[in-house]
Amino acid sequence: MLIRPEEPRDYQSIHQLTIRAFAPMSFSDGTEAPLIDLLRESGDLTISLVAEVRGKLAGHVAFSPVAIDGKHDGWFGLGPISVEPERQRQGIGRALVKAGLKLLEEDGARGCVLTGNPAIYSRFGFKSDGQLTYGQIDPREVQWIVFNGDPPIGILDFAPAFGAQHS
């Protein structure tokens, strides 16, 4: 498996992969693929990595800046993350997340946040203490990992593209 930064030739493949990966998910509202395009267009797609298996795109992960209590202060959000349905549970998603987190940390980010299943993301070191909130999401699903400094406290806002997709 090769993990590398996205290239312009990957954009359409990432879009289609994301549609396939999220289609069977009960929590999906179908906005994940357009969201990645909006993040890219707005300049907020800070890290976008793809995984190739035998020369074919098998996974993708996006990271974008977030604000906490209205301040952009070195925190980034993870997601969406997509893996081809027939390649899920083979370590591709895990490798993409680890590679992205490593890049963020090397670039001096304070940390990374996400909303998701604690049973999955605690494996990467993500935690929740209820001090970081996001809309009506269960606070246990609003998670963070700290690279330097203190844990985040306050109201989380993802990049504007996250809200634009619902307008």
C-alpha positions as CSV (number, residue, x, y, z in Angstrom):
1,M,0.0,0.0,0.0
2,L,1.2,3.5,-0.9
3,I,0.0,6.5,1.0
4,R,0.6,9.8,-0.7
5,P,-0.8,13.4,-1.0
6,E,-3.7,13.7,-3.4
7,E,-3.0,15.0,-6.9
8,P,-5.3,16.8,-9.3
9,R,-5.7,13.6,-11.3
10,D,-7.2,12.0,-8.1
11,Y,-10.1,14.5,-7.6
12,Q,-12.8,12.6,-9.5
13,S,-11.7,9.3,-8.2
14,I,-11.8,10.6,-4.6
15,H,-15.3,11.9,-5.2
16,Q,-16.6,8.6,-6.6
17,L,-14.8,6.6,-3.9
18,T,-16.4,8.7,-1.2
19,I,-19.8,8.2,-2.6
20,R,-19.3,4.4,-2.7
21,A,-17.8,4.3,0.8
22,F,-20.6,6.3,2.4
23,A,-23.6,4.9,0.4
24,P,-24.3,2.0,2.8
25,M,-23.8,4.0,6.0
26,S,-27.0,4.7,7.8
27,F,-25.6,8.0,9.3
28,S,-24.6,9.4,5.9
29,D,-26.7,12.2,4.3
30,G,-24.8,11.9,1.0
31,T,-22.9,15.2,1.4
32,E,-19.5,13.7,2.1
33,A,-18.2,13.7,-1.5
34,P,-19.3,17.3,-2.2
35,L,-17.9,18.4,1.1
36,I,-14.4,17.3,0.1
37,D,-14.8,19.3,-3.2
38,L,-15.9,22.4,-1.2
39,L,-13.0,22.1,1.2
40,R,-10.6,21.9,-1.7
41,E,-12.2,24.8,-3.5
42,S,-12.1,27.0,-0.4
43,G,-8.5,26.2,0.4
44,D,-9.4,24.5,3.6
45,L,-8.3,21.0,2.6
46,T,-5.1,21.2,4.6
47,I,-4.1,17.5,4.3
48,S,-5.6,15.2,1.7
49,L,-4.1,11.7,1.5
50,V,-4.9,8.8,-0.7
51,A,-4.0,5.1,-0.3
52,E,-3.2,3.1,-3.4
53,V,-3.3,-0.7,-3.5
54,R,-1.7,-2.2,-6.6
55,G,-1.9,1.2,-8.3
56,K,-5.6,1.7,-7.7
57,L,-7.1,4.3,-5.3
58,A,-8.4,2.4,-2.2
59,G,-8.9,5.1,0.4
60,H,-8.8,8.8,1.2
61,V,-8.7,11.0,4.3
62,A,-9.2,14.7,4.7
63,F,-8.0,17.1,7.4
64,S,-9.2,20.8,7.6
65,P,-8.8,23.6,10.1
66,V,-11.4,24.0,12.9
67,A,-12.3,26.8,15.3
68,I,-12.8,26.4,19.0
69,D,-14.9,29.1,20.6
70,G,-14.5,31.1,17.4
71,K,-10.7,30.9,17.4
72,H,-8.5,29.2,14.8
73,D,-5.6,28.2,17.0
74,G,-3.8,25.3,15.4
75,W,-6.5,22.7,15.7
76,F,-7.6,20.5,12.7
77,G,-10.6,18.3,12.0
78,L,-10.4,14.7,10.7
79,G,-12.9,13.7,8.0
80,P,-14.3,12.6,5.9
81,I,-12.4,9.3,5.6
82,S,-13.3,6.8,2.9
83,V,-12.2,3.3,2.1
84,E,-13.5,1.2,-0.8
85,P,-16.3,-1.0,0.6
86,E,-14.5,-4.3,-0.5
87,R,-11.3,-3.1,1.1
88,Q,-12.7,-2.0,4.5
89,R,-11.3,-3.7,7.7
90,Q,-7.9,-4.3,6.0
91,G,-6.0,-1.4,7.8
92,I,-6.3,1.1,5.0
93,G,-8.3,3.6,7.0
94,R,-6.0,3.2,10.0
95,A,-2.9,3.8,7.9
96,L,-4.4,6.9,6.4
97,V,-5.4,8.4,9.8
98,K,-2.0,7.6,11.3
99,A,-0.2,9.2,8.4
100,G,-2.4,12.3,8.5
101,L,-2.0,12.7,12.3
102,K,1.8,12.4,11.9
103,L,1.9,15.1,9.3
104,L,-0.3,17.4,11.4
105,E,2.0,16.9,14.4
106,E,5.2,17.4,12.4
107,D,3.6,20.7,11.0
108,G,3.2,22.0,14.6
109,A,-0.6,21.5,15.0
110,R,-1.9,21.7,18.5
111,G,-4.1,18.7,17.9
112,C,-6.9,17.1,15.9
113,V,-10.7,16.7,16.6
114,L,-13.4,14.6,15.1
115,T,-17.0,13.4,15.6
116,G,-17.3,9.7,15.5
117,N,-17.5,6.4,17.3
118,P,-15.2,6.4,20.5
119,A,-14.7,2.6,20.2
120,I,-13.0,3.2,16.8
121,Y,-11.1,6.4,17.4
122,S,-9.8,5.7,20.9
123,R,-7.4,3.3,19.2
124,F,-5.6,6.3,17.8
125,G,-5.5,8.1,21.1
126,F,-8.6,10.3,20.7
127,K,-10.4,11.1,23.9
128,S,-13.5,12.9,25.0
129,D,-14.2,14.6,28.4
130,G,-17.4,16.5,27.5
131,Q,-15.6,19.8,27.5
132,L,-15.6,20.1,23.7
133,T,-19.1,20.3,22.1
134,Y,-20.5,20.3,18.6
135,G,-24.1,21.1,18.0
136,Q,-26.5,18.3,19.1
137,I,-23.8,15.6,18.8
138,D,-23.4,13.4,21.9
139,P,-20.3,15.0,23.7
140,R,-18.8,11.5,23.9
141,E,-18.5,11.4,20.1
142,V,-16.8,14.8,20.0
143,Q,-13.2,13.7,20.4
144,W,-9.7,15.1,20.3
145,I,-6.0,14.2,20.4
146,V,-3.5,16.7,21.7
147,F,0.0,17.1,20.1
148,N,1.0,20.0,22.3
149,G,-0.7,22.2,24.9
150,D,-3.9,21.7,26.7
151,P,-7.0,19.8,25.6
152,P,-9.6,21.8,23.8
153,I,-12.5,23.3,25.7
154,G,-15.5,25.1,24.1
155,I,-17.7,24.9,21.1
156,L,-16.2,23.3,18.0
157,D,-16.8,24.7,14.5
158,F,-15.6,22.8,11.5
159,A,-14.5,24.6,8.3
160,P,-17.3,26.7,6.6
161,A,-17.7,24.0,3.9
162,F,-19.3,21.7,6.5
163,G,-22.1,24.2,6.9
164,A,-22.3,25.2,3.2
165,Q,-23.2,21.7,2.1
166,H,-26.5,22.0,4.0
167,S,-27.4,25.5,2.8
